[in-house]
Amino acid sequence: MIFLGPVFCLQRMPAPFFGFDMRPVDDIRISLTIVSLMWAIHIINMSLSVDLRIYGIHPRKLDSLWGILFMPFLHGNFTHLIANTSTLFILLTMSLFYSRRQTIKAVLMICLMGGGFVWLLGTKNSVHIGASGLIFGLIGFLMFLGMFRREWKTLFFSLAVCFFYGGALFSLLVYIPGISWAGHFFGFLSGVMAAWWMRSGKK
C-alpha cells in the first residue's frame, strides 16, 4: 500500500489562477467518476459467474492485448481496490488540477505504453491487473515534469509528489510474489517518458 498524502481543500475559482487549470471541484468529480467506475466493476465482478480478472494482461498472448485497456479497472480483492483507488484519486486530482489536457495525454501514454511493455516483457504465465501501474505512472509524470520543465508551478507539484510518494519507488527495488513488479516499473517509466515528451508545455 502506498502512503497517502493529504487531500488538498480547494474551492472553485475562475480560470486561470497563477497558470493552473482552476476548476478543482470538476477535477475532483472526474477523479471520483473514474474511481467509482473501478468500484462498480469490482462489485459487479463479485456477482458474476465469470471472473473478469482473467481479462487482465497475459504477457505475449495475442488474445490478451485488450487487457492493456482493462488492466487498470480490475482488482484482486477489496484491499487491493481500496489501496489503489484511494491513492489514484489523490494523484489524478492533483494532475488534473495542474493541467487536464496534459493529464489526459499522460494517462493514455501510461496505460498504453506501460501496459504494452507489460504485455511484451512481463513474466510468462502470469496475469497482471490493477491500477498500480497508472499510479506509478502518475508519480513518475508529476515527479519528473518539474525537473524537465523547470517552472515554479511544475516544480511545486514535483516536490509535493516526491515528498509524499517518493518512498513508493523503493518497492521497485524488490520483487514481491503476487505483486506486478512489471506493472509498477513500466508504469513509472512510461510516466517519466510522458513528462519528457511534454516538457516544452506545447504538447
N, C-alpha and C positions, 0 to 999 in steps of 0.2 A: 504494500500500500504506500502511496506517495504522500508525503507530508502536505497538508493543506494550509495554504497561506490565508490571510484574512480576506473576506469579501468586502470590496470597497463599497461604501454607501454613496450612491450617485443620484443626483436629481436630473430631471430633464432640463436641458439647456439648449438654447438656439445654436445652430451650427453656422460657422465654425467657432471653436473656442480654443485659442492657443494652438491651432493647427490640428486638433483632434476631431474625429467624427463624433459630434456631441449629441447623440440620441441614446444615452446609456440604457434608458428603460426599454427601448426597442431592441437593443443589443442583448439585454437580459432575456427578453421574450424569445429571441431567435435561439439563444443557447438553451433555454428551458424547453423549447419545442423539440430540439434535437435530442436532448436528454430524455424527454418524455417518450419520444419515439423508441428509444432504446429500451426503456422500461416496458412499454406496451408490447414490443416484440418478445421480450423475455417472458412476460406474463402469458402471452398467447402461446408461446412455445411450451409452457408448462401444461397447457390444457390440450395439446395436440398429441396424437399417437405417433407422429413423425417428429424426430428430434431435428430441429432446424440447425443445430450446431454442426451437423455434417456438411453444411453448405459453407463452411469456412474455407480457408486456403489449404489445399493439399499440394505441397510442392511438386512441381513438374508434371502434374496431371492436367491434361487439356480440358477435361470437363469441370475442372475446379477453377478456371480463370475467373468465373463470376464471383468466386469467393473474395477476390480483391475488393469488390464493391460491398459484399455482405459482411466481411470480417469485423468492421468496427461496431456493427449493430448486434452481434452475437456474443453472449457471455456464458461462462460455465455455471455460475450459481449467483445467488443474491450478494454474497460477499464480494465476488468479482465485479458484479454490476455496480454496487454501491461505491467501491473504491475507485472505479474508473469514471463513473458519471459525475461524482462529486468533484473530482479533480478537473475533468474535462469542462464542466460548467464554468469554473473559475477561469481557466486558461482561455477558453473560447470567448468568454465575455471580455476579458482583457484585450485579446487580439482584435475582436470586433470593435471595441472602443477605440483602439488605435487606428484601424482602417478596415472597413468592411470589404472594400474591393480587394485589397491585398490579402485579407484573411481568406476570402473565398478561393482565391488562386492558390494560396499556400495550402489550404486544406485539400484541394484537389490534387496538388503535387504530392503531398504527403501520403494520401490514400492510394493514389495510382502508382506512384514511383516506389514508395515504401512497400506497398502490397506486392508490386511486381517483383521487387528484389526478393521478398519472402518466398514468392511462388518459384522463382528461379533458383535461389540459393538456400532455401530452408531445408531443415532436416527431413530426409526421406521418411515416408510412412508416419507423418505427423499431421495434425490438424491445428491450424492457427486461427484463433478467434479473439475478439475483444478490441476495445478502443484504446488500449495502452500504446499501440503504435502511433495513433493520432496524437495522444497525449505527449509522448516523447518528441514527436514531430513539432508540435507547437512549442515545446520547451526549446528545442533547437532553433526554431524560427525566431521566436521572440528574444532568445538569449543572444543570438549572433547578428540579428538585424541591426541593432545599435552599434555593434562593433564594426560592421561593414559600412554603415551609412554615416556614422559619427555625427548625428544630430541629437540635440538635447532630449527631445521627446522620445526618440527611439532608445537612447541610452538609458533613460528613466525606466522604460519597460524592461530593457535587458538586465539592468541591475536588480529590479524587483524580482524578476523571474529567477535570476541567478541566486538571489538570497533565499527565496522560499522553496525553489525546486531544484537547485543545483545539486543537492545531495542525492537526488534520484539517479543521477548519472553514474554514481558508484555501482549501481546494480548492473551496469553494462560490463563491469569487470569480472563478474562471476556468472556461472551458469547454474540455474536452479531448475531441477526437473519439474515439469508441469507448467513452466512459465515460458512464453515465447520470447527468448532472447533475440532471435532474428527479427521479430516484430518490433521490439524496443529499439534495437540498434539501427535497423534500416529506416524506421520511422524517424529517429533522431537525425540520421544522415540526410534524409530527404528534407527535413525541416531546415537544416543548415544550408542545403543546396537551394531551397526556395528563398531563404534570406539573401544568399549571394546573388541569385537571379534578379531579385527585386531591390538590390542595394541602391540603385540610382533613384528610386522613387517614381520612376516613369512607367513601370510595368503595370 
